[in-house]
């Protein structure tokens, strides 16, 4: 039997997003649902607020430059 894909944003709220930093909040219900679905504890964010940075890879590796696309 095919199951419908789970909406991963359910139970996760974006608190702040300034384009570089995103603060999200994960509900206890979402955390427990993911564990009940078979995900391991190390695969899901714990309940609470989490601060994430966008574009960190190139900041950590300035020697890598994005290539310009040619038409």
mmJSON file of the N, C-alpha and C atoms, coordinates in Angstrom:
{"data_MODEL":{"atom_site":{
"group_PDB":["ATOM","ATOM","ATOM","ATOM","ATOM","ATOM","ATOM","ATOM","ATOM","ATOM","ATOM","ATOM","ATOM","ATOM","ATOM","ATOM","ATOM","ATOM","ATOM","ATOM","ATOM","ATOM","ATOM","ATOM","ATOM","ATOM","ATOM","ATOM","ATOM","ATOM","ATOM","ATOM","ATOM","ATOM","ATOM","ATOM","ATOM","ATOM","ATOM","ATOM","ATOM","ATOM","ATOM","ATOM","ATOM","ATOM","ATOM","ATOM","ATOM","ATOM","ATOM","ATOM","ATOM","ATOM","ATOM","ATOM","ATOM","ATOM","ATOM","ATOM","ATOM","ATOM","ATOM","ATOM","ATOM","ATOM","ATOM","ATOM","ATOM","ATOM","ATOM","ATOM","ATOM","ATOM","ATOM","ATOM","ATOM","ATOM","ATOM","ATOM","ATOM","ATOM","ATOM","ATOM","ATOM","ATOM","ATOM","ATOM","ATOM","ATOM","ATOM","ATOM","ATOM","ATOM","ATOM","ATOM","ATOM","ATOM","ATOM","ATOM","ATOM","ATOM","ATOM","ATOM","ATOM","ATOM","ATOM","ATOM","ATOM","ATOM","ATOM","ATOM","ATOM","ATOM","ATOM","ATOM","ATOM","ATOM","ATOM","ATOM","ATOM","ATOM","ATOM","ATOM","ATOM","ATOM","ATOM","ATOM","ATOM","ATOM","ATOM","ATOM","ATOM","ATOM","ATOM","ATOM","ATOM","ATOM","ATOM","ATOM","ATOM","ATOM","ATOM","ATOM","ATOM","ATOM","ATOM","ATOM","ATOM","ATOM","ATOM","ATOM","ATOM","ATOM","ATOM","ATOM","ATOM","ATOM","ATOM","ATOM","ATOM","ATOM","ATOM","ATOM","ATOM","ATOM","ATOM","ATOM","ATOM","ATOM","ATOM","ATOM","ATOM","ATOM","ATOM","ATOM","ATOM","ATOM","ATOM","ATOM","ATOM","ATOM","ATOM","ATOM","ATOM","ATOM","ATOM","ATOM","ATOM","ATOM","ATOM","ATOM","ATOM","ATOM","ATOM","ATOM","ATOM","ATOM","ATOM","ATOM","ATOM","ATOM","ATOM","ATOM","ATOM","ATOM","ATOM","ATOM","ATOM","ATOM","ATOM","ATOM","ATOM"],
"id":[1,2,3,4,5,6,7,8,9,10,11,12,13,14,15,16,17,18,19,20,21,22,23,24,25,26,27,28,29,30,31,32,33,34,35,36,37,38,39,40,41,42,43,44,45,46,47,48,49,50,51,52,53,54,55,56,57,58,59,60,61,62,63,64,65,66,67,68,69,70,71,72,73,74,75,76,77,78,79,80,81,82,83,84,85,86,87,88,89,90,91,92,93,94,95,96,97,98,99,100,101,102,103,104,105,106,107,108,109,110,111,112,113,114,115,116,117,118,119,120,121,122,123,124,125,126,127,128,129,130,131,132,133,134,135,136,137,138,139,140,141,142,143,144,145,146,147,148,149,150,151,152,153,154,155,156,157,158,159,160,161,162,163,164,165,166,167,168,169,170,171,172,173,174,175,176,177,178,179,180,181,182,183,184,185,186,187,188,189,190,191,192,193,194,195,196,197,198,199,200,201,202,203,204,205,206,207,208,209,210,211,212,213],
"type_symbol":["N","C","C","N","C","C","N","C","C","N","C","C","N","C","C","N","C","C","N","C","C","N","C","C","N","C","C","N","C","C","N","C","C","N","C","C","N","C","C","N","C","C","N","C","C","N","C","C","N","C","C","N","C","C","N","C","C","N","C","C","N","C","C","N","C","C","N","C","C","N","C","C","N","C","C","N","C","C","N","C","C","N","C","C","N","C","C","N","C","C","N","C","C","N","C","C","N","C","C","N","C","C","N","C","C","N","C","C","N","C","C","N","C","C","N","C","C","N","C","C","N","C","C","N","C","C","N","C","C","N","C","C","N","C","C","N","C","C","N","C","C","N","C","C","N","C","C","N","C","C","N","C","C","N","C","C","N","C","C","N","C","C","N","C","C","N","C","C","N","C","C","N","C","C","N","C","C","N","C","C","N","C","C","N","C","C","N","C","C","N","C","C","N","C","C","N","C","C","N","C","C","N","C","C","N","C","C","N","C","C","N","C","C"],
"label_atom_id":["N","CA","C","N","CA","C","N","CA","C","N","CA","C","N","CA","C","N","CA","C","N","CA","C","N","CA","C","N","CA","C","N","CA","C","N","CA","C","N","CA","C","N","CA","C","N","CA","C","N","CA","C","N","CA","C","N","CA","C","N","CA","C","N","CA","C","N","CA","C","N","CA","C","N","CA","C","N","CA","C","N","CA","C","N","CA","C","N","CA","C","N","CA","C","N","CA","C","N","CA","C","N","CA","C","N","CA","C","N","CA","C","N","CA","C","N","CA","C","N","CA","C","N","CA","C","N","CA","C","N","CA","C","N","CA","C","N","CA","C","N","CA","C","N","CA","C","N","CA","C","N","CA","C","N","CA","C","N","CA","C","N","CA","C","N","CA","C","N","CA","C","N","CA","C","N","CA","C","N","CA","C","N","CA","C","N","CA","C","N","CA","C","N","CA","C","N","CA","C","N","CA","C","N","CA","C","N","CA","C","N","CA","C","N","CA","C","N","CA","C","N","CA","C","N","CA","C","N","CA","C","N","CA","C","N","CA","C","N","CA","C","N","CA","C","N","CA","C"],
"label_alt_id":[null,null,null,null,null,null,null,null,null,null,null,null,null,null,null,null,null,null,null,null,null,null,null,null,null,null,null,null,null,null,null,null,null,null,null,null,null,null,null,null,null,null,null,null,null,null,null,null,null,null,null,null,null,null,null,null,null,null,null,null,null,null,null,null,null,null,null,null,null,null,null,null,null,null,null,null,null,null,null,null,null,null,null,null,null,null,null,null,null,null,null,null,null,null,null,null,null,null,null,null,null,null,null,null,null,null,null,null,null,null,null,null,null,null,null,null,null,null,null,null,null,null,null,null,null,null,null,null,null,null,null,null,null,null,null,null,null,null,null,null,null,null,null,null,null,null,null,null,null,null,null,null,null,null,null,null,null,null,null,null,null,null,null,null,null,null,null,null,null,null,null,null,null,null,null,null,null,null,null,null,null,null,null,null,null,null,null,null,null,null,null,null,null,null,null,null,null,null,null,null,null,null,null,null,null,null,null,null,null,null,null,null,null],
"label_comp_id":["UNK","UNK","UNK","UNK","UNK","UNK","UNK","UNK","UNK","UNK","UNK","UNK","UNK","UNK","UNK","UNK","UNK","UNK","UNK","UNK","UNK","UNK","UNK","UNK","UNK","UNK","UNK","UNK","UNK","UNK","UNK","UNK","UNK","UNK","UNK","UNK","UNK","UNK","UNK","UNK","UNK","UNK","UNK","UNK","UNK","UNK","UNK","UNK","UNK","UNK","UNK","UNK","UNK","UNK","UNK","UNK","UNK","UNK","UNK","UNK","UNK","UNK","UNK","UNK","UNK","UNK","UNK","UNK","UNK","UNK","UNK","UNK","UNK","UNK","UNK","UNK","UNK","UNK","UNK","UNK","UNK","UNK","UNK","UNK","UNK","UNK","UNK","UNK","UNK","UNK","UNK","UNK","UNK","UNK","UNK","UNK","UNK","UNK","UNK","UNK","UNK","UNK","UNK","UNK","UNK","UNK","UNK","UNK","UNK","UNK","UNK","UNK","UNK","UNK","UNK","UNK","UNK","UNK","UNK","UNK","UNK","UNK","UNK","UNK","UNK","UNK","UNK","UNK","UNK","UNK","UNK","UNK","UNK","UNK","UNK","UNK","UNK","UNK","UNK","UNK","UNK","UNK","UNK","UNK","UNK","UNK","UNK","UNK","UNK","UNK","UNK","UNK","UNK","UNK","UNK","UNK","UNK","UNK","UNK","UNK","UNK","UNK","UNK","UNK","UNK","UNK","UNK","UNK","UNK","UNK","UNK","UNK","UNK","UNK","UNK","UNK","UNK","UNK","UNK","UNK","UNK","UNK","UNK","UNK","UNK","UNK","UNK","UNK","UNK","UNK","UNK","UNK","UNK","UNK","UNK","UNK","UNK","UNK","UNK","UNK","UNK","UNK","UNK","UNK","UNK","UNK","UNK","UNK","UNK","UNK","UNK","UNK","UNK"],
"label_asym_id":["A","A","A","A","A","A","A","A","A","A","A","A","A","A","A","A","A","A","A","A","A","A","A","A","A","A","A","A","A","A","A","A","A","A","A","A","A","A","A","A","A","A","A","A","A","A","A","A","A","A","A","A","A","A","A","A","A","A","A","A","A","A","A","A","A","A","A","A","A","A","A","A","A","A","A","A","A","A","A","A","A","A","A","A","A","A","A","A","A","A","A","A","A","A","A","A","A","A","A","A","A","A","A","A","A","A","A","A","A","A","A","A","A","A","A","A","A","A","A","A","A","A","A","A","A","A","A","A","A","A","A","A","A","A","A","A","A","A","A","A","A","A","A","A","A","A","A","A","A","A","A","A","A","A","A","A","A","A","A","A","A","A","A","A","A","A","A","A","A","A","A","A","A","A","A","A","A","A","A","A","A","A","A","A","A","A","A","A","A","A","A","A","A","A","A","A","A","A","A","A","A","A","A","A","A","A","A","A","A","A","A","A","A"],
"label_entity_id":["1","1","1","1","1","1","1","1","1","1","1","1","1","1","1","1","1","1","1","1","1","1","1","1","1","1","1","1","1","1","1","1","1","1","1","1","1","1","1","1","1","1","1","1","1","1","1","1","1","1","1","1","1","1","1","1","1","1","1","1","1","1","1","1","1","1","1","1","1","1","1","1","1","1","1","1","1","1","1","1","1","1","1","1","1","1","1","1","1","1","1","1","1","1","1","1","1","1","1","1","1","1","1","1","1","1","1","1","1","1","1","1","1","1","1","1","1","1","1","1","1","1","1","1","1","1","1","1","1","1","1","1","1","1","1","1","1","1","1","1","1","1","1","1","1","1","1","1","1","1","1","1","1","1","1","1","1","1","1","1","1","1","1","1","1","1","1","1","1","1","1","1","1","1","1","1","1","1","1","1","1","1","1","1","1","1","1","1","1","1","1","1","1","1","1","1","1","1","1","1","1","1","1","1","1","1","1","1","1","1","1","1","1"],
"label_seq_id":[1,1,1,2,2,2,3,3,3,4,4,4,5,5,5,6,6,6,7,7,7,8,8,8,9,9,9,10,10,10,11,11,11,12,12,12,13,13,13,14,14,14,15,15,15,16,16,16,17,17,17,18,18,18,19,19,19,20,20,20,21,21,21,22,22,22,23,23,23,24,24,24,25,25,25,26,26,26,27,27,27,28,28,28,29,29,29,30,30,30,31,31,31,32,32,32,33,33,33,34,34,34,35,35,35,36,36,36,37,37,37,38,38,38,39,39,39,40,40,40,41,41,41,42,42,42,43,43,43,44,44,44,45,45,45,46,46,46,47,47,47,48,48,48,49,49,49,50,50,50,51,51,51,52,52,52,53,53,53,54,54,54,55,55,55,56,56,56,57,57,57,58,58,58,59,59,59,60,60,60,61,61,61,62,62,62,63,63,63,64,64,64,65,65,65,66,66,66,67,67,67,68,68,68,69,69,69,70,70,70,71,71,71],
"pdbx_PDB_ins_code":[null,null,null,null,null,null,null,null,null,null,null,null,null,null,null,null,null,null,null,null,null,null,null,null,null,null,null,null,null,null,null,null,null,null,null,null,null,null,null,null,null,null,null,null,null,null,null,null,null,null,null,null,null,null,null,null,null,null,null,null,null,null,null,null,null,null,null,null,null,null,null,null,null,null,null,null,null,null,null,null,null,null,null,null,null,null,null,null,null,null,null,null,null,null,null,null,null,null,null,null,null,null,null,null,null,null,null,null,null,null,null,null,null,null,null,null,null,null,null,null,null,null,null,null,null,null,null,null,null,null,null,null,null,null,null,null,null,null,null,null,null,null,null,null,null,null,null,null,null,null,null,null,null,null,null,null,null,null,null,null,null,null,null,null,null,null,null,null,null,null,null,null,null,null,null,null,null,null,null,null,null,null,null,null,null,null,null,null,null,null,null,null,null,null,null,null,null,null,null,null,null,null,null,null,null,null,null,null,null,null,null,null,null],
"Cartn_x":[0.836,0.0,0.881,0.591,1.343,0.792,1.688,1.284,1.551,0.72,0.941,2.186,2.988,4.168,3.759,4.552,4.292,4.758,3.951,4.34,5.352,6.619,7.664,7.612,6.848,6.763,5.696,4.866,3.836,4.508,4.187,4.786,6.071,6.519,7.718,7.292,7.64,7.271,8.527,8.491,9.586,9.328,10.232,10.099,10.674,11.826,12.501,13.295,13.311,14.074,14.527,15.817,16.342,17.125,17.011,17.713,19.053,19.655,20.928,20.77,19.971,19.73,18.246,17.954,16.578,16.451,15.427,15.131,13.821,13.864,12.66,12.354,11.098,10.681,10.017,10.48,9.953,9.073,7.861,6.938,7.249,6.844,6.985,6.191,5.019,4.178,4.865,5.502,6.213,7.382,8.102,9.236,8.773,7.702,7.194,6.642,5.994,5.458,6.593,7.688,8.83,9.451,9.557,10.096,9.169,7.858,6.879,6.891,7.284,7.352,8.6,9.466,10.63,11.953,11.942,13.205,13.996,15.312,16.173,16.277,16.592,16.708,17.76,18.798,19.834,19.453,18.271,17.812,16.783,16.321,15.287,15.768,15.247,15.557,14.748,15.374,14.677,13.699,12.682,11.726,12.43,11.952,12.522,12.91,13.652,14.092,15.492,15.675,16.956,17.327,18.583,19.088,19.922,19.561,20.25,20.803,21.972,22.609,22.517,22.189,22.146,23.481,23.872,25.058,26.357,26.389,27.592,28.72,28.396,29.433,30.496,30.079,31.06,31.788,31.167,31.86,32.956,32.707,33.72,34.795,34.478,35.42,35.571,36.207,36.321,37.197,37.998,38.847,38.02,36.806,35.922,35.057,35.125,34.343,33.246,32.034,30.982,31.328,31.057,31.342,30.219,30.615,29.619,29.104,27.786,27.176,27.325,27.613,27.701,26.56,26.008,24.866,25.284],
"Cartn_y":[-1.179,0.0,1.242,2.202,3.451,4.458,5.052,6.084,7.447,8.399,9.769,10.314,11.126,11.702,12.61,12.605,13.434,14.853,15.823,17.232,17.515,17.666,17.834,19.187,20.127,21.438,21.476,20.441,20.402,20.273,21.167,21.139,21.932,22.516,23.357,24.768,25.719,27.113,27.937,28.776,29.713,30.922,31.163,32.271,33.542,33.406,34.571,34.117,34.951,34.651,35.974,36.293,37.551,37.343,36.143,35.852,35.18,35.384,34.745,33.773,34.16,33.338,32.991,31.725,31.271,30.656,31.059,30.46,29.703,28.399,27.579,26.992,26.626,25.983,24.66,23.584,22.245,21.881,21.427,21.064,19.664,19.407,18.079,17.048,17.449,16.538,16.116,17.067,16.757,15.815,16.076,15.231,13.792,13.642,12.308,11.608,12.357,11.769,11.216,11.965,11.499,10.242,10.191,8.996,7.799,8.029,6.957,6.468,7.339,6.97,6.148,5.951,5.109,5.84,7.163,7.904,7.735,7.705,7.624,8.988,8.982,10.242,11.183,10.608,11.462,11.991,11.631,12.098,13.218,13.544,14.567,15.657,16.861,17.958,17.783,18.016,17.929,19.092,18.929,20.024,21.272,22.417,23.695,24.548,25.613,26.541,26.181,26.322,26.016,27.169,27.613,28.684,28.061,28.373,27.832,28.976,28.768,29.781,29.34,30.277,29.991,30.374,29.631,29.981,29.802,28.98,28.813,28.076,27.249,26.457,27.335,28.307,29.171,30.081,30.428,31.223,30.403,29.099,28.227,27.817,27.911,27.496,28.62,29.73,30.866,30.568,29.507,29.161,28.626,28.209,27.716,28.864,29.111,30.188,29.577,30.117,29.597,29.887,28.928,29.105,29.907,30.753,31.499,30.613,30.637,29.832,30.529,29.75,30.291,29.719,30.555,30.121,29.354],
"Cartn_z":[0.0,0.0,0.0,-0.863,-0.94,0.06,0.82,1.764,1.155,1.514,1.072,1.767,1.076,1.729,2.88,3.93,5.095,4.824,5.223,5.119,6.214,5.836,6.843,7.534,6.988,7.625,8.702,8.781,9.817,11.179,12.086,13.411,13.506,12.406,12.402,12.039,12.882,12.635,12.391,11.359,11.125,12.02,12.949,13.891,13.293,12.639,12.052,10.837,9.798,8.593,7.991,8.151,7.619,6.321,5.742,4.5,4.729,5.877,6.209,7.375,8.356,9.529,9.599,9.873,10.023,11.408,12.136,13.432,13.281,13.561,13.472,14.848,15.026,16.261,15.908,16.542,16.318,17.503,17.219,18.3,18.823,20.049,20.652,19.848,19.375,18.602,17.306,16.63,15.388,15.663,16.725,17.11,17.365,18.155,18.481,17.237,16.343,15.112,14.248,14.139,13.349,13.95,15.284,15.928,15.71,15.813,15.608,14.157,13.231,11.816,11.501,12.492,12.286,12.14,12.235,12.143,13.44,13.327,14.505,15.168,16.454,17.21,16.613,15.997,15.416,14.031,13.534,12.23,12.32,13.523,13.676,14.624,14.413,15.327,16.597,17.736,19.013,19.136,19.968,20.169,20.681,20.241,20.672,19.486,19.775,18.722,18.241,16.927,16.293,15.364,15.439,14.581,13.473,12.234,11.067,10.241,9.636,8.783,7.334,6.459,5.021,4.395,3.395,2.628,3.37,4.369,5.17,4.487,3.489,2.852,2.206,1.404,0.73,1.705,2.818,3.834,4.498,4.685,5.298,4.308,3.006,1.966,0.937,1.338,0.413,-0.803,-0.734,-1.871,-3.044,-2.776,-3.836,-4.333,-5.588,-6.188,-7.052,-6.973,-7.86,-9.314,-10.171,-11.598,-12.243,-13.178,-13.933,-15.047,-15.225,-16.272,-17.617,-18.63,-19.97,-20.793,-21.636,-22.442,-23.647],
"occupancy":[1.0,1.0,1.0,1.0,1.0,1.0,1.0,1.0,1.0,1.0,1.0,1.0,1.0,1.0,1.0,1.0,1.0,1.0,1.0,1.0,1.0,1.0,1.0,1.0,1.0,1.0,1.0,1.0,1.0,1.0,1.0,1.0,1.0,1.0,1.0,1.0,1.0,1.0,1.0,1.0,1.0,1.0,1.0,1.0,1.0,1.0,1.0,1.0,1.0,1.0,1.0,1.0,1.0,1.0,1.0,1.0,1.0,1.0,1.0,1.0,1.0,1.0,1.0,1.0,1.0,1.0,1.0,1.0,1.0,1.0,1.0,1.0,1.0,1.0,1.0,1.0,1.0,1.0,1.0,1.0,1.0,1.0,1.0,1.0,1.0,1.0,1.0,1.0,1.0,1.0,1.0,1.0,1.0,1.0,1.0,1.0,1.0,1.0,1.0,1.0,1.0,1.0,1.0,1.0,1.0,1.0,1.0,1.0,1.0,1.0,1.0,1.0,1.0,1.0,1.0,1.0,1.0,1.0,1.0,1.0,1.0,1.0,1.0,1.0,1.0,1.0,1.0,1.0,1.0,1.0,1.0,1.0,1.0,1.0,1.0,1.0,1.0,1.0,1.0,1.0,1.0,1.0,1.0,1.0,1.0,1.0,1.0,1.0,1.0,1.0,1.0,1.0,1.0,1.0,1.0,1.0,1.0,1.0,1.0,1.0,1.0,1.0,1.0,1.0,1.0,1.0,1.0,1.0,1.0,1.0,1.0,1.0,1.0,1.0,1.0,1.0,1.0,1.0,1.0,1.0,1.0,1.0,1.0,1.0,1.0,1.0,1.0,1.0,1.0,1.0,1.0,1.0,1.0,1.0,1.0,1.0,1.0,1.0,1.0,1.0,1.0,1.0,1.0,1.0,1.0,1.0,1.0,1.0,1.0,1.0,1.0,1.0,1.0],
"B_iso_or_equiv":[0.0,0.0,0.0,0.0,0.0,0.0,0.0,0.0,0.0,0.0,0.0,0.0,0.0,0.0,0.0,0.0,0.0,0.0,0.0,0.0,0.0,0.0,0.0,0.0,0.0,0.0,0.0,0.0,0.0,0.0,0.0,0.0,0.0,0.0,0.0,0.0,0.0,0.0,0.0,0.0,0.0,0.0,0.0,0.0,0.0,0.0,0.0,0.0,0.0,0.0,0.0,0.0,0.0,0.0,0.0,0.0,0.0,0.0,0.0,0.0,0.0,0.0,0.0,0.0,0.0,0.0,0.0,0.0,0.0,0.0,0.0,0.0,0.0,0.0,0.0,0.0,0.0,0.0,0.0,0.0,0.0,0.0,0.0,0.0,0.0,0.0,0.0,0.0,0.0,0.0,0.0,0.0,0.0,0.0,0.0,0.0,0.0,0.0,0.0,0.0,0.0,0.0,0.0,0.0,0.0,0.0,0.0,0.0,0.0,0.0,0.0,0.0,0.0,0.0,0.0,0.0,0.0,0.0,0.0,0.0,0.0,0.0,0.0,0.0,0.0,0.0,0.0,0.0,0.0,0.0,0.0,0.0,0.0,0.0,0.0,0.0,0.0,0.0,0.0,0.0,0.0,0.0,0.0,0.0,0.0,0.0,0.0,0.0,0.0,0.0,0.0,0.0,0.0,0.0,0.0,0.0,0.0,0.0,0.0,0.0,0.0,0.0,0.0,0.0,0.0,0.0,0.0,0.0,0.0,0.0,0.0,0.0,0.0,0.0,0.0,0.0,0.0,0.0,0.0,0.0,0.0,0.0,0.0,0.0,0.0,0.0,0.0,0.0,0.0,0.0,0.0,0.0,0.0,0.0,0.0,0.0,0.0,0.0,0.0,0.0,0.0,0.0,0.0,0.0,0.0,0.0,0.0,0.0,0.0,0.0,0.0,0.0,0.0],
"pdbx_formal_charge":[null,null,null,null,null,null,null,null,null,null,null,null,null,null,null,null,null,null,null,null,null,null,null,null,null,null,null,null,null,null,null,null,null,null,null,null,null,null,null,null,null,null,null,null,null,null,null,null,null,null,null,null,null,null,null,null,null,null,null,null,null,null,null,null,null,null,null,null,null,null,null,null,null,null,null,null,null,null,null,null,null,null,null,null,null,null,null,null,null,null,null,null,null,null,null,null,null,null,null,null,null,null,null,null,null,null,null,null,null,null,null,null,null,null,null,null,null,null,null,null,null,null,null,null,null,null,null,null,null,null,null,null,null,null,null,null,null,null,null,null,null,null,null,null,null,null,null,null,null,null,null,null,null,null,null,null,null,null,null,null,null,null,null,null,null,null,null,null,null,null,null,null,null,null,null,null,null,null,null,null,null,null,null,null,null,null,null,null,null,null,null,null,null,null,null,null,null,null,null,null,null,null,null,null,null,null,null,null,null,null,null,null,null],
"auth_seq_id":[1,1,1,2,2,2,3,3,3,4,4,4,5,5,5,6,6,6,7,7,7,8,8,8,9,9,9,10,10,10,11,11,11,12,12,12,13,13,13,14,14,14,15,15,15,16,16,16,17,17,17,18,18,18,19,19,19,20,20,20,21,21,21,22,22,22,23,23,23,24,24,24,25,25,25,26,26,26,27,27,27,28,28,28,29,29,29,30,30,30,31,31,31,32,32,32,33,33,33,34,34,34,35,35,35,36,36,36,37,37,37,38,38,38,39,39,39,40,40,40,41,41,41,42,42,42,43,43,43,44,44,44,45,45,45,46,46,46,47,47,47,48,48,48,49,49,49,50,50,50,51,51,51,52,52,52,53,53,53,54,54,54,55,55,55,56,56,56,57,57,57,58,58,58,59,59,59,60,60,60,61,61,61,62,62,62,63,63,63,64,64,64,65,65,65,66,66,66,67,67,67,68,68,68,69,69,69,70,70,70,71,71,71],
"auth_comp_id":["UNK","UNK","UNK","UNK","UNK","UNK","UNK","UNK","UNK","UNK","UNK","UNK","UNK","UNK","UNK","UNK","UNK","UNK","UNK","UNK","UNK","UNK","UNK","UNK","UNK","UNK","UNK","UNK","UNK","UNK","UNK","UNK","UNK","UNK","UNK","UNK","UNK","UNK","UNK","UNK","UNK","UNK","UNK","UNK","UNK","UNK","UNK","UNK","UNK","UNK","UNK","UNK","UNK","UNK","UNK","UNK","UNK","UNK","UNK","UNK","UNK","UNK","UNK","UNK","UNK","UNK","UNK","UNK","UNK","UNK","UNK","UNK","UNK","UNK","UNK","UNK","UNK","UNK","UNK","UNK","UNK","UNK","UNK","UNK","UNK","UNK","UNK","UNK","UNK","UNK","UNK","UNK","UNK","UNK","UNK","UNK","UNK","UNK","UNK","UNK","UNK","UNK","UNK","UNK","UNK","UNK","UNK","UNK","UNK","UNK","UNK","UNK","UNK","UNK","UNK","UNK","UNK","UNK","UNK","UNK","UNK","UNK","UNK","UNK","UNK","UNK","UNK","UNK","UNK","UNK","UNK","UNK","UNK","UNK","UNK","UNK","UNK","UNK","UNK","UNK","UNK","UNK","UNK","UNK","UNK","UNK","UNK","UNK","UNK","UNK","UNK","UNK","UNK","UNK","UNK","UNK","UNK","UNK","UNK","UNK","UNK","UNK","UNK","UNK","UNK","UNK","UNK","UNK","UNK","UNK","UNK","UNK","UNK","UNK","UNK","UNK","UNK","UNK","UNK","UNK","UNK","UNK","UNK","UNK","UNK","UNK","UNK","UNK","UNK","UNK","UNK","UNK","UNK","UNK","UNK","UNK","UNK","UNK","UNK","UNK","UNK","UNK","UNK","UNK","UNK","UNK","UNK","UNK","UNK","UNK","UNK","UNK","UNK"],
"auth_asym_id":["A","A","A","A","A","A","A","A","A","A","A","A","A","A","A","A","A","A","A","A","A","A","A","A","A","A","A","A","A","A","A","A","A","A","A","A","A","A","A","A","A","A","A","A","A","A","A","A","A","A","A","A","A","A","A","A","A","A","A","A","A","A","A","A","A","A","A","A","A","A","A","A","A","A","A","A","A","A","A","A","A","A","A","A","A","A","A","A","A","A","A","A","A","A","A","A","A","A","A","A","A","A","A","A","A","A","A","A","A","A","A","A","A","A","A","A","A","A","A","A","A","A","A","A","A","A","A","A","A","A","A","A","A","A","A","A","A","A","A","A","A","A","A","A","A","A","A","A","A","A","A","A","A","A","A","A","A","A","A","A","A","A","A","A","A","A","A","A","A","A","A","A","A","A","A","A","A","A","A","A","A","A","A","A","A","A","A","A","A","A","A","A","A","A","A","A","A","A","A","A","A","A","A","A","A","A","A","A","A","A","A","A","A"],
"auth_atom_id":["N","CA","C","N","CA","C","N","CA","C","N","CA","C","N","CA","C","N","CA","C","N","CA","C","N","CA","C","N","CA","C","N","CA","C","N","CA","C","N","CA","C","N","CA","C","N","CA","C","N","CA","C","N","CA","C","N","CA","C","N","CA","C","N","CA","C","N","CA","C","N","CA","C","N","CA","C","N","CA","C","N","CA","C","N","CA","C","N","CA","C","N","CA","C","N","CA","C","N","CA","C","N","CA","C","N","CA","C","N","CA","C","N","CA","C","N","CA","C","N","CA","C","N","CA","C","N","CA","C","N","CA","C","N","CA","C","N","CA","C","N","CA","C","N","CA","C","N","CA","C","N","CA","C","N","CA","C","N","CA","C","N","CA","C","N","CA","C","N","CA","C","N","CA","C","N","CA","C","N","CA","C","N","CA","C","N","CA","C","N","CA","C","N","CA","C","N","CA","C","N","CA","C","N","CA","C","N","CA","C","N","CA","C","N","CA","C","N","CA","C","N","CA","C","N","CA","C","N","CA","C","N","CA","C","N","CA","C","N","CA","C","N","CA","C","N","CA","C"],
"pdbx_PDB_model_num":[1,1,1,1,1,1,1,1,1,1,1,1,1,1,1,1,1,1,1,1,1,1,1,1,1,1,1,1,1,1,1,1,1,1,1,1,1,1,1,1,1,1,1,1,1,1,1,1,1,1,1,1,1,1,1,1,1,1,1,1,1,1,1,1,1,1,1,1,1,1,1,1,1,1,1,1,1,1,1,1,1,1,1,1,1,1,1,1,1,1,1,1,1,1,1,1,1,1,1,1,1,1,1,1,1,1,1,1,1,1,1,1,1,1,1,1,1,1,1,1,1,1,1,1,1,1,1,1,1,1,1,1,1,1,1,1,1,1,1,1,1,1,1,1,1,1,1,1,1,1,1,1,1,1,1,1,1,1,1,1,1,1,1,1,1,1,1,1,1,1,1,1,1,1,1,1,1,1,1,1,1,1,1,1,1,1,1,1,1,1,1,1,1,1,1,1,1,1,1,1,1,1,1,1,1,1,1,1,1,1,1,1,1]
}}}
